[in-house]
Amino acid sequence: MTMLGSIQNLMINELCAEGAYLDGRELGEVFLPKAEVESHLELGDSVQVFIFQDSQGHMTGTTKTPIAQVGEFALLRVKEINSFGAFLDLGVSKDILAPFNEQKPKMRDGHSYLVKLYLDNASQRLCASSNINKFVNKTDAEYAPLQEVDLIVASKTDIGYKVIINEQHLGVVFFNTIFKRMFIGQKLKGFVKVVREDGKIDVVLEKPGMAKVTGLSEQILAELSAKGGFLPLGDKSDPELIRKTFSTSKANFKKAIGGLFKQGKIDIEAKSISLRK
């Protein structure tokens, strides 16, 4: 199905001085401006375009890649605010409208917000909404303990970061479990720690226990190899320096290097480690 606000491969029906008309199937003809029609294209050729409506409501295509498509979450910057709402930069020639009733919080010019792109039922226009709660699943979540999931950072709270899990549910990553930089709109992997009886979901960014240590050990060996067999990090190193280097806690780091030492792979000093020759 051809959908407004998505990237599609469309066939050229007509070439003219102004550009090309593409077969948008359910959407009708889609106009591609001349500046984006490559000279080698002919009738019947297929072109990959992002479909949007111009200011007159005409179906238009662009070969430029948008920051996001309909149904996706993205961090977009406000370019202008007028009587209709806020217009956000989508990375193409057409900005996207976030109506005032879809702004939570109220948007300010020049600021960026996590939004979801959707088709407005009344106008059938592509719009954006920062009312994230509107788009997440309110039904009970079914995740296995420590199931790996895709995360999008939605907001910062007093206890941690609210995240969107698999674009379906909301969860929280608590500050005391974070050992890497996080920011709104960031996409990363995580693990469901627990789904509580009240439906709230706790999420962690790294597996606890030996599963995490095993992966960290491999990461440490790779970093040692890349740095000539020596790293200025050891048992007594600053926890913040360890966090910045390996995005992990000092406790996990010490477990990992302790295991590598027992395996005879590294030597450990107070503030350094080295590959054993």
Helices and strands as residue ranges (DSSP letters): E 7-16, E 19-23, G 25-27, E 29-33, G 34-36, E 46-53, E 59-62, E 73-82, E 85-88, E 96-99, G 100-102, E 112-119, E 126-129, G 132-135, E 148-156, E 160-165, E 169-174, G 175-177, E 187-195, E 201-204, H 210-226, E 230-231, H 239-246, H 250-262, E 266-269, E 272-275
